[in-house]
Amino acid sequence: MRTKHVVRASLIGAWIMGAAVIAWAPRARQAGAAVATPMPDTVRDSLLVSDSIYQGWKWWHVYCFRCHGEDAMHPILPTAPDLRWALSPTGANFPRDSFFNTAWNGRPAKGMPAWNVLLDSAAIKEVYLYVKARSDGWLKPGRPHRLSDLQQKNKSP
């Protein structure tokens, strides 16, 4: 019985405290307006990607990372090129069609298998989108996430 009264008193106290904060907030804002202006939120989430790029990341980490490195960085095999450089405008500037043909047909002489047996054309295009995002520099290393994942996470109790 005593616990019930303590809980009620705590809730009423919290409500009064909240009302006081709300009542004083406009005055505090006016007084401090000349002192500091909040900066707008312009920071871009460097791991937020589209569904296609996310799928490309998943394909990459199932098949490609063994030779070309995790997060498309630091190839493991000496014959495997750094695809971030290969796709960048300041690097080899490898066209998308050439990337697709190489992944689809492979380069057996250099040890690259043809992925047309395990991946369909849509999956290879998703891998390209992922590597291109890494090459362009806006997608940072690490596990990317989708907006839909964040929305589902916020809905969870």
Backbone as CSV, one residue per row, in Angstrom:
resi,resn,N_x,N_y,N_z,CA_x,CA_y,CA_z,C_x,C_y,C_z
1,MET,0.816,-1.182,0.000,0.000,0.000,0.000,0.863,1.251,0.000
2,ARG,1.939,1.209,0.779,2.832,2.350,0.866,3.520,2.607,-0.475
3,THR,3.895,1.542,-1.197,4.550,1.656,-2.496,3.657,2.389,-3.478
4,LYS,2.363,2.131,-3.442,1.424,2.779,-4.337,1.438,4.293,-4.132
5,HIS,1.495,4.743,-2.892,1.524,6.179,-2.593,2.844,6.812,-3.036
6,VAL,3.939,6.074,-2.888,5.249,6.586,-3.316,5.267,6.753,-4.837
7,VAL,4.712,5.797,-5.550,4.669,5.868,-7.010,3.817,7.055,-7.446
8,ARG,2.653,7.233,-6.818,1.788,8.373,-7.169,2.493,9.698,-6.900
9,ALA,3.145,9.798,-5.760,3.847,11.035,-5.412,4.975,11.307,-6.408
10,SER,5.672,10.265,-6.831,6.756,10.426,-7.813,6.218,10.896,-9.153
11,LEU,5.095,10.318,-9.577,4.503,10.719,-10.855,4.010,12.157,-10.804
12,ILE,3.401,12.547,-9.706,2.926,13.928,-9.574,4.113,14.878,-9.538
13,GLY,5.169,14.521,-8.841,6.377,15.349,-8.793,7.009,15.502,-10.162
14,ALA,7.063,14.413,-10.917,7.624,14.470,-12.272,6.769,15.341,-13.170
15,TRP,5.442,15.271,-13.010,4.546,16.089,-13.818,4.748,17.567,-13.500
16,ILE,4.862,17.919,-12.228,5.077,19.315,-11.823,6.424,19.806,-12.349
17,MET,7.442,18.976,-12.263,8.767,19.354,-12.759,8.737,19.576,-14.264
18,GLY,8.044,18.704,-14.996,7.914,18.868,-16.443,7.179,20.143,-16.798
19,ALA,6.122,20.448,-16.075,5.371,21.685,-16.321,6.247,22.902,-16.065
20,ALA,7.068,22.857,-15.028,7.961,23.986,-14.731,8.995,24.174,-15.839
21,VAL,9.543,23.085,-16.331,10.526,23.172,-17.417,9.890,23.766,-18.670
22,ILE,8.685,23.319,-19.003,7.993,23.848,-20.175,7.673,25.324,-19.990
23,ALA,7.254,25.711,-18.795,6.917,27.104,-18.535,8.137,28.014,-18.636
24,TRP,9.293,27.538,-18.219,10.500,28.357,-18.243,11.246,28.281,-19.561
25,ALA,10.974,27.286,-20.391,11.723,27.092,-21.638,11.669,28.289,-22.581
26,PRO,10.512,28.909,-22.853,10.507,30.043,-23.788,11.355,31.208,-23.297
27,ARG,11.341,31.489,-22.005,12.143,32.587,-21.470,13.627,32.274,-21.592
28,ALA,13.996,31.048,-21.313,15.404,30.672,-21.416,15.863,30.752,-22.860
29,ARG,15.008,30.364,-23.790,15.364,30.417,-25.195,15.569,31.857,-25.647
30,GLN,14.696,32.772,-25.213,14.817,34.170,-25.615,16.078,34.779,-25.028
31,ALA,16.398,34.460,-23.794,17.568,35.027,-23.152,18.850,34.495,-23.782
32,GLY,18.859,33.232,-24.167,20.069,32.626,-24.719,20.159,32.695,-26.226
33,ALA,19.170,33.290,-26.898,19.155,33.306,-28.356,20.345,34.064,-28.933
34,ALA,20.758,35.126,-28.258,21.870,35.924,-28.766,23.207,35.248,-28.484
35,VAL,23.230,34.349,-27.520,24.475,33.714,-27.120,24.879,32.601,-28.079
36,ALA,23.973,31.673,-28.354,24.319,30.526,-29.189,23.143,30.152,-30.075
37,THR,23.435,29.947,-31.354,22.429,29.504,-32.294,22.721,28.059,-32.631
38,PRO,21.758,27.161,-32.461,22.035,25.751,-32.775,22.292,25.560,-34.261
39,MET,23.245,24.688,-34.552,23.592,24.388,-35.941,22.578,23.397,-36.504
40,PRO,22.177,23.568,-37.751,21.261,22.590,-38.349,21.953,21.241,-38.496
41,ASP,21.165,20.195,-38.430,21.709,18.846,-38.547,21.982,18.544,-40.012
42,THR,23.244,18.663,-40.418,23.618,18.434,-41.813,24.548,17.237,-41.961
43,VAL,24.776,16.507,-40.892,25.669,15.356,-40.950,24.948,14.211,-41.650
44,ARG,25.589,13.653,-42.672,25.003,12.541,-43.415,25.443,11.240,-42.786
45,ASP,24.522,10.319,-42.648,24.825,8.993,-42.136,25.610,8.258,-43.215
46,SER,26.890,8.011,-42.969,27.763,7.435,-43.993,27.565,5.940,-44.201
47,LEU,26.645,5.324,-43.487,26.360,3.902,-43.689,24.911,3.654,-44.094
48,LEU,24.136,4.709,-44.303,22.749,4.565,-44.726,22.707,4.392,-46.241
49,VAL,22.137,3.273,-46.703,22.171,2.937,-48.128,20.799,2.486,-48.615
50,SER,20.674,2.411,-49.926,19.458,1.884,-50.548,19.429,0.369,-50.391
51,ASP,18.280,-0.210,-50.670,18.153,-1.665,-50.596,19.111,-2.361,-51.559
52,SER,19.286,-1.794,-52.757,20.172,-2.414,-53.757,21.618,-2.436,-53.285
53,ILE,22.080,-1.327,-52.721,23.465,-1.285,-52.238,23.635,-2.224,-51.041
54,TYR,22.633,-2.288,-50.192,22.697,-3.203,-49.055,22.801,-4.655,-49.538
55,GLN,21.981,-5.012,-50.528,22.052,-6.359,-51.090,23.429,-6.610,-51.707
56,GLY,23.979,-5.601,-52.377,25.320,-5.727,-52.945,26.359,-5.981,-51.872
57,TRP,26.210,-5.293,-50.742,27.125,-5.526,-49.609,27.017,-6.974,-49.138
58,LYS,25.793,-7.482,-49.053,25.610,-8.868,-48.616,26.247,-9.845,-49.603
59,TRP,26.008,-9.647,-50.900,26.632,-10.525,-51.901,28.149,-10.438,-51.800
60,TRP,28.661,-9.225,-51.648,30.109,-9.011,-51.558,30.688,-9.844,-50.424
61,HIS,30.034,-9.800,-49.275,30.570,-10.492,-48.108,30.280,-11.993,-48.095
62,VAL,29.558,-12.462,-49.091,29.400,-13.902,-49.250,30.437,-14.429,-50.238
63,TYR,30.654,-13.718,-51.350,31.485,-14.243,-52.431,32.783,-13.481,-52.685
64,CYS,32.770,-12.176,-52.672,33.885,-11.390,-53.213,35.000,-11.079,-52.225
65,PHE,34.667,-10.957,-50.942,35.657,-10.488,-49.974,36.845,-11.420,-49.831
66,ARG,36.669,-12.698,-50.146,37.758,-13.665,-49.977,38.990,-13.304,-50.794
67,CYS,38.748,-12.672,-51.946,39.872,-12.283,-52.804,40.109,-10.771,-52.785
68,HIS,39.019,-10.006,-52.820,39.126,-8.554,-52.969,39.146,-7.810,-51.642
69,GLY,38.999,-8.512,-50.529,39.108,-7.896,-49.218,37.768,-7.453,-48.648
70,GLU,37.728,-7.398,-47.330,36.523,-6.951,-46.632,36.297,-5.475,-46.923
71,ASP,35.059,-5.090,-47.116,34.673,-3.706,-47.422,35.332,-3.188,-48.700
72,ALA,35.669,-4.102,-49.598,36.318,-3.756,-50.873,37.638,-3.030,-50.642
73,MET,38.320,-3.383,-49.579,39.605,-2.760,-49.253,40.687,-3.824,-49.142
74,HIS,41.866,-3.489,-49.570,43.047,-4.323,-49.396,42.859,-5.750,-49.909
75,PRO,42.929,-5.950,-51.221,42.768,-7.297,-51.779,43.707,-8.296,-51.113
76,ILE,43.200,-9.492,-50.946,43.961,-10.546,-50.279,44.878,-11.265,-51.279
77,LEU,44.341,-11.561,-52.469,45.155,-12.209,-53.496,45.932,-11.158,-54.278
78,PRO,47.167,-11.451,-54.619,47.962,-10.469,-55.369,47.397,-10.177,-56.771
79,THR,46.656,-11.122,-57.340,46.094,-10.901,-58.681,44.739,-10.190,-58.638
80,ALA,44.152,-10.046,-57.453,42.840,-9.398,-57.329,43.036,-7.886,-57.223
81,PRO,42.428,-7.128,-58.115,42.611,-5.673,-58.064,41.802,-5.033,-56.932
82,ASP,42.247,-3.866,-56.512,41.482,-3.051,-55.572,40.351,-2.432,-56.382
83,LEU,39.143,-2.914,-56.215,38.033,-2.477,-57.060,37.584,-1.059,-56.759
84,ARG,37.893,-0.548,-55.572,37.584,0.868,-55.314,38.379,1.741,-56.276
85,TRP,39.648,1.415,-56.478,40.486,2.161,-57.417,40.039,1.882,-58.851
86,ALA,39.709,0.639,-59.145,39.329,0.272,-60.512,38.082,1.018,-60.977
87,LEU,37.157,1.322,-60.075,35.920,2.001,-60.467,35.972,3.513,-60.298
88,SER,36.993,4.020,-59.649,37.021,5.464,-59.378,37.446,6.252,-60.615
89,PRO,36.928,7.463,-60.760,37.308,8.313,-61.895,38.800,8.659,-61.884
90,THR,39.417,8.701,-60.702,40.850,9.004,-60.627,41.707,7.753,-60.775
91,GLY,41.049,6.587,-60.815,41.768,5.328,-60.999,41.610,4.835,-62.427
92,ALA,41.267,3.574,-62.564,41.127,2.969,-63.887,39.817,3.368,-64.564
93,ASN,38.838,3.846,-63.781,37.536,4.259,-64.312,36.892,3.143,-65.142
94,PHE,36.891,1.957,-64.568,36.349,0.758,-65.203,34.853,0.939,-65.442
95,PRO,34.356,0.833,-66.667,32.920,1.020,-66.922,32.070,-0.091,-66.295
96,ARG,30.811,0.231,-66.031,29.899,-0.725,-65.397,29.745,-1.991,-66.229
97,ASP,29.647,-1.848,-67.550,29.487,-3.022,-68.415,30.697,-3.944,-68.334
98,SER,31.891,-3.362,-68.261,33.105,-4.175,-68.139,33.138,-4.907,-66.795
99,PHE,32.713,-4.209,-65.731,32.628,-4.830,-64.410,31.672,-6.021,-64.476
100,PHE,30.503,-5.784,-65.061,29.494,-6.844,-65.154,30.029,-8.039,-65.946
101,ASN,30.619,-7.783,-67.110,31.144,-8.869,-67.947,32.245,-9.648,-67.239
102,THR,33.096,-8.926,-66.508,34.175,-9.609,-65.787,33.604,-10.498,-64.685
103,ALA,32.640,-9.975,-63.934,32.037,-10.783,-62.865,31.239,-11.948,-63.437
104,TRP,30.536,-11.711,-64.535,29.683,-12.732,-65.141,30.515,-13.865,-65.737
105,ASN,31.542,-13.508,-66.499,32.358,-14.506,-67.214,33.638,-14.892,-66.492
106,GLY,34.071,-14.090,-65.534,35.303,-14.365,-64.807,36.538,-14.051,-65.628
107,ARG,37.676,-14.274,-65.019,38.976,-14.169,-65.688,39.800,-15.369,-65.232
108,PRO,39.527,-16.512,-65.825,40.178,-17.755,-65.368,41.708,-17.678,-65.365
109,ALA,42.281,-16.965,-66.303,43.750,-16.873,-66.351,44.307,-16.169,-65.114
110,LYS,43.512,-15.300,-64.513,43.960,-14.577,-63.318,43.385,-15.176,-62.036
111,GLY,42.635,-16.279,-62.181,42.102,-16.961,-61.012,40.717,-16.504,-60.586
112,MET,40.069,-15.666,-61.379,38.730,-15.212,-61.009,37.681,-16.116,-61.651
113,PRO,36.817,-16.697,-60.816,35.780,-17.572,-61.372,34.658,-16.772,-62.033
114,ALA,33.910,-17.432,-62.877,32.712,-16.833,-63.466,31.598,-16.982,-62.437
115,TRP,30.953,-15.870,-62.103,29.927,-15.892,-61.068,28.533,-16.110,-61.629
116,ASN,28.421,-16.317,-62.938,27.099,-16.509,-63.540,26.422,-17.800,-63.086
117,VAL,27.170,-18.683,-62.468,26.600,-19.923,-61.960,25.876,-19.684,-60.633
118,LEU,26.419,-18.799,-59.812,25.852,-18.556,-58.484,25.051,-17.261,-58.369
119,LEU,25.365,-16.279,-59.184,24.703,-14.973,-59.095,23.961,-14.664,-60.381
120,ASP,22.782,-14.098,-60.254,22.077,-13.650,-61.457,22.532,-12.227,-61.787
121,SER,22.065,-11.708,-62.903,22.528,-10.391,-63.354,22.144,-9.295,-62.362
122,ALA,20.992,-9.417,-61.712,20.579,-8.403,-60.729,21.548,-8.371,-59.543
123,ALA,21.991,-9.524,-59.094,22.926,-9.591,-57.964,24.267,-8.963,-58.329
124,ILE,24.742,-9.209,-59.543,26.016,-8.620,-59.966,25.891,-7.102,-60.065
125,LYS,24.757,-6.624,-60.527,24.538,-5.169,-60.579,24.511,-4.576,-59.174
126,GLU,23.949,-5.306,-58.210,23.946,-4.836,-56.820,25.357,-4.800,-56.248
127,VAL,26.170,-5.789,-56.592,27.569,-5.774,-56.159,28.265,-4.550,-56.745
128,TYR,28.005,-4.269,-58.009,28.596,-3.081,-58.643,28.199,-1.810,-57.890
129,LEU,26.920,-1.682,-57.550,26.457,-0.482,-56.839,27.163,-0.332,-55.492
130,TYR,27.350,-1.452,-54.811,28.060,-1.415,-53.524,29.510,-0.963,-53.715
131,VAL,30.215,-1.582,-54.655,31.629,-1.232,-54.876,31.745,0.211,-55.364
132,LYS,30.817,0.645,-56.205,30.846,2.024,-56.700,30.644,3.010,-55.549
133,ALA,29.743,2.700,-54.621,29.534,3.561,-53.456,30.803,3.625,-52.601
134,ARG,31.478,2.495,-52.448,32.757,2.482,-51.704,33.822,3.257,-52.478
135,SER,33.823,3.102,-53.803,34.800,3.782,-54.646,34.605,5.298,-54.628
136,ASP,33.354,5.726,-54.657,33.054,7.162,-54.644,33.364,7.801,-53.297
137,GLY,33.517,6.979,-52.265,33.949,7.477,-50.964,32.849,7.859,-49.997
138,TRP,31.607,7.859,-50.413,30.555,8.266,-49.476,30.107,7.133,-48.567
139,LEU,30.327,5.884,-48.985,29.998,4.746,-48.135,31.260,4.316,-47.394
140,LYS,31.236,4.464,-46.101,32.401,4.146,-45.274,32.452,2.649,-44.977
141,PRO,33.601,2.141,-44.538,33.706,0.721,-44.186,32.765,0.368,-43.040
142,GLY,32.311,-0.862,-43.046,31.431,-1.338,-41.987,30.121,-1.849,-42.557
143,ARG,29.291,-2.349,-41.671,28.000,-2.892,-42.091,27.036,-1.752,-42.367
144,PRO,26.581,-1.619,-43.604,25.608,-0.564,-43.898,24.233,-0.941,-43.364
145,HIS,23.361,0.038,-43.313,21.994,-0.218,-42.899,21.040,0.533,-43.810
146,ARG,19.820,0.028,-43.866,18.792,0.620,-44.720,17.846,1.456,-43.873
147,LEU,17.211,2.403,-44.500,16.221,3.219,-43.810,15.108,2.338,-43.259
148,SER,14.711,1.323,-44.019,13.650,0.423,-43.553,14.070,-0.321,-42.281
149,ASP,15.364,-0.639,-42.149,15.847,-1.286,-40.927,15.711,-0.351,-39.733
150,LEU,16.045,0.919,-39.932,15.955,1.896,-38.849,14.507,2.130,-38.442
151,GLN,13.608,2.169,-39.430,12.206,2.384,-39.118,11.637,1.213,-38.334
152,GLN,12.016,-0.018,-38.690,11.549,-1.190,-37.970,12.113,-1.214,-36.557
153,LYS,13.373,-0.792,-36.415,14.011,-0.762,-35.106,13.304,0.232,-34.176
154,ASN,12.896,1.383,-34.728,12.210,2.385,-33.923,10.794,1.945,-33.540
155,LYS,10.164,1.069,-34.345,8.825,0.586,-34.044,8.824,-0.496,-32.984
156,SER,9.947,-1.183,-32.818,10.024,-2.293,-31.867,9.864,-1.771,-30.445
157,PRO,9.138,-2.517,-29.598,8.962,-2.080,-28.199,10.195,-2.271,-27.379
